Amino acid sequence: MPVVRDLRVLLRLKNFRRLLAVRLLSQGADGVYQVALAAYVVFSPERQATPAAIASAMAVLLLPYSLVGPFAGVLLDRWRRRQVLLYGNLLRAGLAAGTALLILASVPDWLFYTSALSVTAVNRFVLAGLSAALPRVVDADRLVIANSLSPTAGTLAAAAGGGLAFLVRLVAADSDAAVVLLGAALYLASAFASLRMGRELLGPDPDVTVPRLGAALASTARGLWSGLRHLARRRPAARALAAMTLARFCYGALTVMVLMLSRYAWTSAESEGLALLGLAVAVSAAGFFTAAVVTPWAAARLGTGGWMAVCAGAAAVLEPALGLPFAPATTMIAAFVLGFTTQATKIATDTVVQTTVDDTYRGRIFALYDMLFNVAFVAAAGVAALMLPPDGRSPLLILVIAGLYALSAAALARWRRA
């Protein structure tokens, strides 16, 4: 098969393998660190987790991607990318080690969140640097397959890191600081792995003239604004993004509810609650994978708008039917449905944006897309924090989410007819 042949060729490229190793170690550390934070905030025996604390943790994990992301490239074009990978991972290793010390010292929450926020903010620069460096280690003919392989491998590494963190947390009692230190060690390994590449290998070229920093930042802000105005003239893309933002909001609110149910309603043992949460994450991921298989077939028959309407309508019916009993078994099925419908909507939205937005604006629209995607999740966590009782059982929240899904399905169906 051509894809298999291209993969074999890519893996024979020495510098591609080295850059991939940096990515795998870095994103594996991300998975460890993120699960460690979630476990500490929600499942530590000495802490009484609240929906507000969970919302704060999600803001720490996601907002840097939204606020820093569009402007990261401006600085990356001024710094040697190999040095970004080296010093970025060294900095994260030190900050993560500091987070572990803060956990052991039982400091105030604001100081802990400040440390965690610093780690995740640096992460945006490292990920952008990995993507920007890829054309320097792969020839143009195989760049598409390299762009497919590298992020997918990184996502799998993050999942594996999260699984390792879950395992350590379940096996060793009071191990939050130890799990964070494991993440710090992986960040350190990623920094050392970057030293296997030459200082100048990953660019940017030193003789390329770049605009002044202030002008570049202002240009980026103007670019986002012009992208927003272009989106207003591309109604199919704007409608798809609105539907995706709403689906992401619903996903975020129900995720906080499942966290609280796992912690308080289903079991009194922290280790069992963490295991149930891990199972919910795995079931939702299975829904994501199933959506990736089914969506191309379904969208070809129903159209992207029709398929999105079907997904929203199915969620409007199935989420309350499965969620209102607040039982682990039915909630796990609901997690699968939620993962499936959310990912199917995202795949359809990606397709609509790619096919209806002018190529010259596509990068800016996807930057806005990324911001909406993460801000909606954090906003949902904030709303859930206001509505959820301590044990997570909130029929009102489930019914509100079902109503939002129903409104989305009706709007999508009307837009499709129009």
C-alpha positions as a Markdown table, in Angstrom:
| # | Residue | x | y | z |
|---|---|---|---|---|
| 1 | Met | 0.0 | 0.0 | 0.0 |
| 2 | Pro | 1.3 | 3.5 | -0.8 |
| 3 | Val | 0.6 | 4.8 | 2.7 |
| 4 | Val | 2.6 | 1.9 | 4.3 |
| 5 | Arg | 5.4 | 2.5 | 1.9 |
| 6 | Asp | 5.5 | 6.2 | 2.7 |
| 7 | Leu | 5.5 | 5.4 | 6.4 |
| 8 | Arg | 8.5 | 3.1 | 6.0 |
| 9 | Val | 10.4 | 5.8 | 4.1 |
| 10 | Leu | 9.6 | 8.4 | 6.7 |
| 11 | Leu | 10.8 | 6.2 | 9.5 |
| 12 | Arg | 14.1 | 5.7 | 7.7 |
| 13 | Leu | 14.7 | 9.5 | 7.8 |
| 14 | Lys | 17.0 | 10.1 | 10.8 |
| 15 | Asn | 15.9 | 13.6 | 11.6 |
| 16 | Phe | 12.2 | 12.8 | 11.2 |
| 17 | Arg | 12.7 | 9.9 | 13.8 |
| 18 | Arg | 14.4 | 12.3 | 16.1 |
| 19 | Leu | 11.8 | 15.0 | 15.9 |
| 20 | Leu | 9.1 | 12.3 | 16.3 |
| 21 | Ala | 10.8 | 11.1 | 19.5 |
| 22 | Val | 10.7 | 14.6 | 20.9 |
| 23 | Arg | 7.0 | 14.8 | 20.2 |
| 24 | Leu | 6.2 | 11.4 | 21.7 |
| 25 | Leu | 8.1 | 12.1 | 24.9 |
| 26 | Ser | 6.6 | 15.6 | 25.1 |
| 27 | Gln | 3.0 | 14.7 | 24.5 |
| 28 | Gly | 3.4 | 11.6 | 26.7 |
| 29 | Ala | 4.4 | 13.9 | 29.5 |
| 30 | Asp | 1.4 | 16.1 | 28.7 |
| 31 | Gly | -0.9 | 13.1 | 29.2 |
| 32 | Val | 0.7 | 12.3 | 32.5 |
| 33 | Tyr | 0.6 | 15.9 | 33.8 |
| 34 | Gln | -3.0 | 16.5 | 32.8 |
| 35 | Val | -4.3 | 13.3 | 34.5 |
| 36 | Ala | -2.2 | 14.1 | 37.6 |
| 37 | Leu | -3.8 | 17.5 | 37.8 |
| 38 | Ala | -7.3 | 16.1 | 37.4 |
| 39 | Ala | -6.7 | 13.4 | 39.9 |
| 40 | Tyr | -5.3 | 15.8 | 42.4 |
| 41 | Val | -8.2 | 18.3 | 42.1 |
| 42 | Val | -10.9 | 15.7 | 42.0 |
| 43 | Phe | -9.7 | 12.5 | 43.8 |
| 44 | Ser | -7.2 | 13.4 | 46.4 |
| 45 | Pro | -8.5 | 12.1 | 49.8 |
| 46 | Glu | -7.5 | 15.4 | 51.6 |
| 47 | Arg | -9.5 | 17.6 | 49.1 |
| 48 | Gln | -13.2 | 18.0 | 48.8 |
| 49 | Ala | -13.5 | 18.5 | 45.1 |
| 50 | Thr | -16.2 | 20.9 | 43.9 |
| 51 | Pro | -17.6 | 21.7 | 40.5 |
| 52 | Ala | -15.9 | 25.1 | 40.8 |
| 53 | Ala | -12.5 | 23.5 | 41.4 |
| 54 | Ile | -13.0 | 21.3 | 38.4 |
| 55 | Ala | -13.9 | 24.3 | 36.3 |
| 56 | Ser | -10.8 | 26.0 | 37.5 |
| 57 | Ala | -8.7 | 23.0 | 36.5 |
| 58 | Met | -10.2 | 22.9 | 33.1 |
| 59 | Ala | -9.6 | 26.6 | 32.6 |
| 60 | Val | -5.9 | 26.1 | 33.5 |
| 61 | Leu | -5.6 | 23.2 | 31.0 |
| 62 | Leu | -7.4 | 24.7 | 28.1 |
| 63 | Leu | -7.3 | 28.5 | 28.1 |
| 64 | Pro | -3.6 | 28.9 | 27.3 |
| 65 | Tyr | -4.3 | 27.0 | 24.0 |
| 66 | Ser | -7.0 | 29.5 | 23.1 |
| 67 | Leu | -5.3 | 32.8 | 24.2 |
| 68 | Val | -1.7 | 32.1 | 23.4 |
| 69 | Gly | -2.1 | 29.8 | 20.4 |
| 70 | Pro | -2.8 | 32.4 | 17.6 |
| 71 | Phe | 0.2 | 34.5 | 18.6 |
| 72 | Ala | 2.7 | 31.6 | 19.2 |
| 73 | Gly | 3.8 | 31.6 | 15.6 |
| 74 | Val | 4.9 | 35.3 | 15.8 |
| 75 | Leu | 7.6 | 34.4 | 18.4 |
| 76 | Leu | 8.4 | 31.0 | 16.8 |
| 77 | Asp | 9.5 | 32.8 | 13.6 |
| 78 | Arg | 12.1 | 34.7 | 15.7 |
| 79 | Trp | 13.5 | 31.8 | 17.7 |
| 80 | Arg | 15.5 | 28.7 | 16.6 |
| 81 | Arg | 12.9 | 25.9 | 16.8 |
| 82 | Arg | 15.4 | 23.4 | 18.2 |
| 83 | Gln | 16.0 | 25.8 | 21.1 |
| 84 | Val | 12.3 | 26.2 | 21.6 |
| 85 | Leu | 12.0 | 22.4 | 22.0 |
| 86 | Leu | 15.0 | 22.2 | 24.2 |
| 87 | Tyr | 14.3 | 25.2 | 26.6 |
| 88 | Gly | 10.5 | 24.8 | 26.4 |
| 89 | Asn | 10.7 | 21.2 | 27.7 |
| 90 | Leu | 13.4 | 22.1 | 30.2 |
| 91 | Leu | 11.2 | 24.9 | 31.5 |
| 92 | Arg | 8.2 | 22.6 | 31.8 |
| 93 | Ala | 10.3 | 20.0 | 33.6 |
| 94 | Gly | 11.3 | 22.6 | 36.2 |
| 95 | Leu | 7.8 | 24.0 | 36.5 |
| 96 | Ala | 6.3 | 20.5 | 36.8 |
| 97 | Ala | 8.8 | 19.6 | 39.6 |
| 98 | Gly | 7.7 | 22.9 | 41.3 |
| 99 | Thr | 4.1 | 21.8 | 41.0 |
| 100 | Ala | 4.9 | 18.5 | 42.7 |
| 101 | Leu | 6.5 | 20.5 | 45.6 |
| 102 | Leu | 3.4 | 22.6 | 45.9 |
| 103 | Ile | 1.3 | 19.5 | 46.1 |
| 104 | Leu | 3.5 | 18.2 | 49.0 |
| 105 | Ala | 3.4 | 21.5 | 50.7 |
| 106 | Ser | -0.4 | 21.8 | 50.5 |
| 107 | Val | -0.2 | 25.5 | 49.3 |
| 108 | Pro | -3.3 | 27.6 | 48.5 |
| 109 | Asp | -5.1 | 26.7 | 45.4 |
| 110 | Trp | -4.3 | 29.9 | 43.5 |
| 111 | Leu | -0.6 | 29.2 | 43.8 |
| 112 | Phe | -1.0 | 25.6 | 42.6 |
| 113 | Tyr | -3.1 | 26.8 | 39.6 |
| 114 | Thr | -0.6 | 29.4 | 38.7 |
| 115 | Ser | 2.1 | 26.8 | 38.5 |
| 116 | Ala | -0.1 | 24.5 | 36.4 |
| 117 | Leu | -1.1 | 27.3 | 34.1 |
| 118 | Ser | 2.6 | 28.1 | 33.5 |
| 119 | Val | 3.3 | 24.5 | 32.3 |
| 120 | Thr | 0.3 | 24.4 | 29.9 |
| 121 | Ala | 1.1 | 27.9 | 28.5 |
| 122 | Val | 4.6 | 26.8 | 27.5 |
| 123 | Asn | 3.1 | 23.7 | 25.9 |
| 124 | Arg | 1.5 | 25.8 | 23.1 |
| 125 | Phe | 4.9 | 26.9 | 22.0 |
| 126 | Val | 6.3 | 23.4 | 22.0 |
| 127 | Leu | 3.5 | 21.9 | 19.9 |
| 128 | Ala | 3.6 | 24.8 | 17.4 |
| 129 | Gly | 7.4 | 24.4 | 17.2 |
| 130 | Leu | 7.0 | 20.7 | 16.5 |
| 131 | Ser | 4.6 | 21.4 | 13.6 |
| 132 | Ala | 6.6 | 24.2 | 12.2 |
| 133 | Ala | 9.8 | 22.1 | 12.2 |
| 134 | Leu | 8.3 | 19.2 | 10.3 |
| 135 | Pro | 8.9 | 20.5 | 6.8 |
| 136 | Arg | 12.6 | 20.8 | 7.7 |
| 137 | Val | 13.0 | 17.0 | 8.2 |
| 138 | Val | 10.6 | 15.7 | 5.5 |
| 139 | Asp | 10.5 | 16.2 | 1.8 |
| 140 | Ala | 7.5 | 17.9 | 0.2 |
| 141 | Asp | 6.1 | 14.8 | -1.4 |
| 142 | Arg | 5.7 | 13.1 | 1.9 |
| 143 | Leu | 4.7 | 16.1 | 4.0 |
| 144 | Val | 1.0 | 15.2 | 4.0 |
| 145 | Ile | 1.5 | 11.7 | 5.4 |
| 146 | Ala | 4.0 | 13.1 | 7.9 |
| 147 | Asn | 1.4 | 15.7 | 9.1 |
| 148 | Ser | -1.0 | 12.8 | 9.5 |
| 149 | Leu | 1.4 | 10.5 | 11.3 |
| 150 | Ser | 3.0 | 12.9 | 13.7 |
| 151 | Pro | -0.1 | 14.4 | 15.4 |
| 152 | Thr | -1.8 | 11.0 | 15.6 |
| 153 | Ala | 1.3 | 9.4 | 17.2 |
| 154 | Gly | 1.4 | 12.4 | 19.6 |
| 155 | Thr | -2.2 | 11.9 | 20.6 |
| 156 | Leu | -1.6 | 8.2 | 21.2 |
| 157 | Ala | 1.4 | 9.1 | 23.3 |
| 158 | Ala | -0.7 | 11.5 | 25.4 |
| 159 | Ala | -3.3 | 8.8 | 25.9 |
| 160 | Ala | -0.6 | 6.3 | 26.9 |
| 161 | Gly | 0.8 | 8.9 | 29.3 |
| 162 | Gly | -2.6 | 9.4 | 30.8 |
| 163 | Gly | -3.1 | 5.7 | 31.2 |
| 164 | Leu | 0.3 | 5.4 | 32.9 |
| 165 | Ala | -0.7 | 8.2 | 35.3 |
| 166 | Phe | -4.0 | 6.4 | 36.0 |
| 167 | Leu | -2.1 | 3.2 | 36.8 |
| 168 | Val | 0.4 | 4.8 | 39.1 |
| 169 | Arg | -2.4 | 6.7 | 40.9 |
| 170 | Leu | -4.3 | 3.5 | 41.4 |
| 171 | Val | -1.4 | 1.4 | 42.5 |
| 172 | Ala | 0.3 | 3.9 | 44.9 |
| 173 | Ala | -1.7 | 5.7 | 47.5 |
| 174 | Asp | -1.2 | 9.5 | 47.9 |
| 175 | Ser | 0.9 | 9.5 | 44.8 |
| 176 | Asp | -0.2 | 12.8 | 43.2 |
| 177 | Ala | 3.3 | 14.4 | 43.6 |
| 178 | Ala | 5.0 | 11.3 | 42.3 |
| 179 | Val | 2.8 | 11.3 | 39.1 |
| 180 | Val | 3.6 | 14.9 | 38.5 |
| 181 | Leu | 7.3 | 14.1 | 38.9 |
| 182 | Leu | 6.9 | 11.3 | 36.3 |
| 183 | Gly | 5.6 | 14.0 | 33.9 |
| 184 | Ala | 8.6 | 16.2 | 34.8 |
| 185 | Ala | 11.0 | 13.3 | 34.0 |
| 186 | Leu | 9.4 | 12.8 | 30.6 |
| 187 | Tyr | 9.6 | 16.5 | 29.8 |
| 188 | Leu | 13.3 | 16.3 | 30.7 |
| 189 | Ala | 13.8 | 13.3 | 28.4 |
| 190 | Ser | 12.1 | 15.2 | 25.6 |
| 191 | Ala | 14.5 | 18.1 | 26.1 |
| 192 | Phe | 17.5 | 15.8 | 25.9 |
| 193 | Ala | 16.1 | 14.1 | 22.9 |
| 194 | Ser | 16.0 | 17.4 | 21.0 |
| 195 | Leu | 19.8 | 17.7 | 21.5 |
| 196 | Arg | 20.3 | 14.9 | 19.0 |
| 197 | Met | 19.3 | 17.4 | 16.2 |
| 198 | Gly | 21.5 | 20.3 | 15.1 |
| 199 | Arg | 20.9 | 23.8 | 16.5 |
| 200 | Glu | 20.1 | 25.2 | 13.0 |
| 201 | Leu | 18.4 | 22.1 | 11.5 |
| 202 | Leu | 14.8 | 23.1 | 12.3 |
| 203 | Gly | 15.0 | 26.7 | 11.3 |
| 204 | Pro | 14.0 | 29.4 | 10.8 |
| 205 | Asp | 16.6 | 30.5 | 8.3 |
| 206 | Pro | 18.7 | 33.2 | 9.9 |
| 207 | Asp | 18.8 | 35.3 | 6.7 |
| 208 | Val | 15.0 | 35.7 | 6.4 |
| 209 | Thr | 13.8 | 39.1 | 7.3 |
| 210 | Val | 10.9 | 39.1 | 9.8 |
| 211 | Pro | 8.7 | 42.1 | 10.7 |
| 212 | Arg | 9.2 | 43.8 | 14.0 |
| 213 | Leu | 7.5 | 42.1 | 17.0 |
| 214 | Gly | 4.9 | 44.8 | 17.7 |
| 215 | Ala | 4.0 | 44.9 | 14.0 |
| 216 | Ala | 3.7 | 41.1 | 13.8 |
| 217 | Leu | 1.5 | 40.9 | 16.8 |
| 218 | Ala | -0.8 | 43.7 | 15.5 |
| 219 | Ser | -0.9 | 41.9 | 12.2 |
| 220 | Thr | -2.0 | 38.7 | 13.8 |
| 221 | Ala | -4.8 | 40.4 | 15.7 |
| 222 | Arg | -5.9 | 42.1 | 12.4 |
| 223 | Gly | -5.7 | 38.8 | 10.7 |
| 224 | Leu | -8.1 | 37.2 | 13.2 |
| 225 | Trp | -10.5 | 40.1 | 12.8 |
| 226 | Ser | -10.5 | 39.8 | 9.1 |
| 227 | Gly | -11.0 | 36.0 | 9.4 |
| 228 | Leu | -14.0 | 36.7 | 11.6 |
| 229 | Arg | -15.5 | 39.1 | 9.0 |
| 230 | His | -14.8 | 36.5 | 6.2 |
| 231 | Leu | -16.6 | 33.9 | 8.3 |
| 232 | Ala | -19.7 | 36.2 | 8.5 |
| 233 | Arg | -19.9 | 36.0 | 4.7 |
| 234 | Arg | -19.6 | 32.2 | 4.6 |
| 235 | Arg | -22.8 | 31.2 | 6.3 |
| 236 | Pro | -22.4 | 27.4 | 6.0 |
| 237 | Ala | -19.1 | 27.6 | 7.8 |
| 238 | Ala | -20.4 | 30.0 | 10.4 |
| 239 | Arg | -23.4 | 27.7 | 11.1 |
| 240 | Ala | -21.3 | 24.6 | 11.3 |
| 241 | Leu | -18.9 | 26.3 | 13.8 |
| 242 | Ala | -21.9 | 27.5 | 15.9 |
| 243 | Ala | -23.2 | 23.9 | 16.0 |
| 244 | Met | -19.8 | 22.6 | 16.9 |
| 245 | Thr | -19.3 | 25.2 | 19.6 |
| 246 | Leu | -22.7 | 24.2 | 21.1 |
| 247 | Ala | -21.8 | 20.5 | 21.0 |
| 248 | Arg | -18.5 | 21.2 | 22.7 |
| 249 | Phe | -20.3 | 23.2 | 25.4 |
| 250 | Cys | -22.7 | 20.2 | 26.0 |
| 251 | Tyr | -19.7 | 17.8 | 26.1 |
| 252 | Gly | -17.9 | 20.0 | 28.7 |
| 253 | Ala | -20.9 | 20.3 | 31.0 |
| 254 | Leu | -21.6 | 16.6 | 31.0 |
| 255 | Thr | -17.9 | 15.8 | 31.5 |
| 256 | Val | -17.9 | 17.8 | 34.8 |
| 257 | Met | -21.1 | 15.9 | 35.8 |
| 258 | Val | -19.4 | 12.5 | 35.2 |
| 259 | Leu | -16.4 | 13.7 | 37.2 |
| 260 | Met | -18.6 | 14.5 | 40.2 |
| 261 | Leu | -20.6 | 11.3 | 39.9 |
| 262 | Ser | -17.4 | 9.3 | 39.8 |
| 263 | Arg | -16.0 | 11.1 | 42.8 |
| 264 | Tyr | -19.1 | 11.1 | 45.1 |
| 265 | Ala | -22.2 | 9.4 | 43.8 |
| 266 | Trp | -21.1 | 6.0 | 42.6 |
| 267 | Thr | -18.5 | 5.0 | 45.3 |
| 268 | Ser | -17.0 | 6.3 | 48.5 |
| 269 | Ala | -13.5 | 5.0 | 47.6 |
| 270 | Glu | -11.3 | 7.4 | 45.7 |
| 271 | Ser | -9.5 | 4.5 | 43.8 |
| 272 | Glu | -12.8 | 3.1 | 42.6 |
| 273 | Gly | -14.0 | 6.5 | 41.5 |
| 274 | Leu | -10.8 | 7.1 | 39.6 |
| 275 | Ala | -11.2 | 3.7 | 37.9 |
| 276 | Leu | -14.8 | 4.6 | 36.9 |
| 277 | Leu | -13.6 | 7.9 | 35.5 |
| 278 | Gly | -11.0 | 6.1 | 33.5 |
| 279 | Leu | -13.6 | 3.7 | 32.1 |
| 280 | Ala | -15.8 | 6.7 | 31.1 |
| 281 | Val | -12.9 | 8.3 | 29.3 |
| 282 | Ala | -12.1 | 5.1 | 27.5 |
| 283 | Val | -15.8 | 4.5 | 26.5 |
| 284 | Ser | -16.0 | 8.1 | 25.2 |
| 285 | Ala | -12.8 | 7.6 | 23.2 |
| 286 | Ala | -14.4 | 4.5 | 21.6 |
| 287 | Gly | -17.3 | 6.8 | 20.6 |
| 288 | Phe | -14.7 | 9.1 | 19.0 |
| 289 | Phe | -13.2 | 6.3 | 17.0 |
| 290 | Thr | -16.5 | 4.9 | 15.9 |
| 291 | Ala | -17.5 | 8.4 | 14.7 |
| 292 | Ala | -14.4 | 8.6 | 12.6 |
| 293 | Val | -15.4 | 5.3 | 10.9 |
| 294 | Val | -19.1 | 6.0 | 10.4 |
| 295 | Thr | -19.1 | 9.7 | 9.5 |
| 296 | Pro | -17.7 | 9.6 | 6.0 |
| 297 | Trp | -20.3 | 7.0 | 5.0 |
| 298 | Ala | -23.2 | 8.9 | 6.8 |
| 299 | Ala | -22.2 | 12.3 | 5.6 |
| 300 | Ala | -22.1 | 11.1 | 2.0 |
| 301 | Arg | -25.7 | 9.9 | 2.2 |
| 302 | Leu | -27.2 | 12.6 | 4.4 |
| 303 | Gly | -25.0 | 15.6 | 3.6 |
| 304 | Thr | -22.8 | 17.1 | 6.3 |
| 305 | Gly | -25.6 | 19.4 | 7.6 |
| 306 | Gly | -28.1 | 16.5 | 7.7 |
| 307 | Trp | -25.6 | 14.2 | 9.5 |
| 308 | Met | -24.9 | 17.0 | 12.1 |
| 309 | Ala | -28.7 | 17.4 | 12.6 |
| 310 | Val | -29.1 | 13.6 | 13.1 |
| 311 | Cys | -26.3 | 13.6 | 15.7 |
| 312 | Ala | -27.7 | 16.5 | 17.6 |
| 313 | Gly | -31.2 | 15.0 | 17.5 |
| 314 | Ala | -29.9 | 11.6 | 18.7 |
| 315 | Ala | -28.1 | 13.3 | 21.6 |
| 316 | Ala | -31.2 | 15.3 | 22.5 |
| 317 | Val | -33.1 | 12.0 | 23.0 |
| 318 | Leu | -30.5 | 9.5 | 24.2 |
| 319 | Glu | -28.6 | 11.7 | 26.7 |
| 320 | Pro | -31.5 | 12.3 | 29.1 |
| 321 | Ala | -32.8 | 8.7 | 28.6 |
| 322 | Leu | -29.4 | 7.3 | 29.6 |
| 323 | Gly | -28.2 | 10.0 | 32.0 |
| 324 | Leu | -31.3 | 10.6 | 34.2 |
| 325 | Pro | -31.0 | 7.3 | 36.1 |
| 326 | Phe | -27.5 | 8.4 | 37.2 |
| 327 | Ala | -26.4 | 4.8 | 37.2 |
| 328 | Pro | -22.8 | 3.8 | 36.1 |
| 329 | Ala | -24.0 | 1.4 | 33.4 |
| 330 | Thr | -26.3 | 3.8 | 31.6 |
| 331 | Thr | -24.0 | 6.7 | 32.1 |
| 332 | Met | -21.2 | 4.7 | 30.3 |
| 333 | Ile | -23.5 | 4.2 | 27.4 |
| 334 | Ala | -24.3 | 7.9 | 27.4 |
| 335 | Ala | -20.5 | 8.6 | 27.4 |
| 336 | Phe | -20.2 | 6.6 | 24.2 |
| 337 | Val | -23.1 | 8.5 | 22.6 |
| 338 | Leu | -21.6 | 11.8 | 23.7 |
| 339 | Gly | -18.2 | 10.9 | 22.3 |
| 340 | Phe | -19.7 | 9.7 | 19.1 |
| 341 | Thr | -22.0 | 12.6 | 18.4 |
| 342 | Thr | -19.4 | 15.2 | 19.4 |
| 343 | Gln | -16.6 | 13.8 | 17.2 |
| 344 | Ala | -19.0 | 13.2 | 14.3 |
| 345 | Thr | -20.1 | 16.9 | 14.5 |
| 346 | Lys | -16.4 | 18.0 | 14.6 |
| 347 | Ile | -15.5 | 15.9 | 11.6 |
| 348 | Ala | -18.4 | 17.3 | 9.6 |
| 349 | Thr | -17.6 | 20.9 | 10.8 |
| 350 | Asp | -14.0 | 20.4 | 9.7 |
| 351 | Thr | -15.2 | 19.4 | 6.2 |
| 352 | Val | -17.6 | 22.3 | 5.9 |
| 353 | Val | -15.0 | 24.9 | 6.9 |
| 354 | Gln | -12.4 | 23.3 | 4.6 |
| 355 | Thr | -14.7 | 23.4 | 1.6 |
| 356 | Thr | -16.5 | 26.7 | 2.0 |
| 357 | Val | -13.8 | 29.0 | 3.3 |
| 358 | Asp | -11.3 | 30.7 | 0.9 |
| 359 | Asp | -7.9 | 29.2 | 1.1 |
| 360 | Thr | -6.3 | 32.5 | 2.0 |
| 361 | Tyr | -8.4 | 32.7 | 5.1 |
| 362 | Arg | -8.4 | 29.1 | 6.1 |
| 363 | Gly | -5.6 | 29.3 | 8.7 |
| 364 | Arg | -7.2 | 32.2 | 10.4 |
| 365 | Ile | -10.6 | 30.5 | 10.5 |
| 366 | Phe | -9.1 | 27.4 | 12.1 |
| 367 | Ala | -7.3 | 29.6 | 14.7 |
| 368 | Leu | -10.7 | 31.0 | 15.6 |
| 369 | Tyr | -12.1 | 27.5 | 15.5 |
| 370 | Asp | -9.5 | 26.4 | 18.0 |
| 371 | Met | -10.3 | 29.3 | 20.3 |
| 372 | Leu | -14.1 | 28.6 | 20.2 |
| 373 | Phe | -13.5 | 24.8 | 20.8 |
| 374 | Asn | -11.6 | 25.4 | 24.0 |
| 375 | Val | -13.5 | 28.4 | 25.3 |
| 376 | Ala | -16.8 | 26.6 | 24.9 |
| 377 | Phe | -15.5 | 23.7 | 27.0 |
| 378 | Val | -14.3 | 26.0 | 29.8 |
| 379 | Ala | -17.5 | 28.0 | 29.7 |
| 380 | Ala | -19.5 | 24.8 | 30.1 |
| 381 | Ala | -17.5 | 23.8 | 33.1 |
| 382 | Gly | -18.3 | 27.2 | 34.7 |
| 383 | Val | -22.0 | 26.8 | 34.0 |
| 384 | Ala | -22.0 | 23.2 | 35.4 |
| 385 | Ala | -20.2 | 24.5 | 38.5 |
| 386 | Leu | -23.2 | 26.8 | 39.1 |
| 387 | Met | -25.8 | 24.1 | 38.5 |
| 388 | Leu | -24.4 | 20.9 | 39.9 |
| 389 | Pro | -25.0 | 19.7 | 43.5 |
| 390 | Pro | -22.0 | 18.2 | 45.4 |
| 391 | Asp | -22.7 | 14.6 | 44.3 |
| 392 | Gly | -23.2 | 15.5 | 40.6 |
| 393 | Arg | -26.8 | 14.4 | 40.3 |
| 394 | Ser | -28.6 | 17.3 | 38.4 |
| 395 | Pro | -31.6 | 16.4 | 36.4 |
| 396 | Leu | -31.9 | 20.1 | 35.5 |
| 397 | Leu | -28.5 | 20.2 | 33.9 |
| 398 | Ile | -29.2 | 17.1 | 31.8 |
| 399 | Leu | -32.6 | 18.5 | 30.6 |
| 400 | Val | -30.9 | 21.9 | 29.8 |
| 401 | Ile | -28.3 | 20.1 | 27.7 |
| 402 | Ala | -31.0 | 18.0 | 26.0 |
| 403 | Gly | -32.8 | 21.2 | 25.1 |
| 404 | Leu | -29.6 | 22.7 | 23.6 |
| 405 | Tyr | -29.1 | 19.6 | 21.5 |
| 406 | Ala | -32.8 | 19.8 | 20.3 |
| 407 | Leu | -32.4 | 23.5 | 19.4 |
| 408 | Ser | -29.2 | 22.7 | 17.5 |
| 409 | Ala | -30.9 | 19.8 | 15.6 |
| 410 | Ala | -33.9 | 22.0 | 14.7 |
| 411 | Ala | -31.6 | 24.9 | 13.5 |
| 412 | Leu | -29.4 | 22.5 | 11.5 |
| 413 | Ala | -32.4 | 20.9 | 9.8 |
| 414 | Arg | -33.9 | 24.3 | 8.9 |
| 415 | Trp | -30.5 | 25.5 | 7.5 |
| 416 | Arg | -30.2 | 22.3 | 5.5 |
| 417 | Arg | -33.7 | 22.8 | 3.9 |
| 418 | Ala | -32.9 | 26.5 | 3.2 |
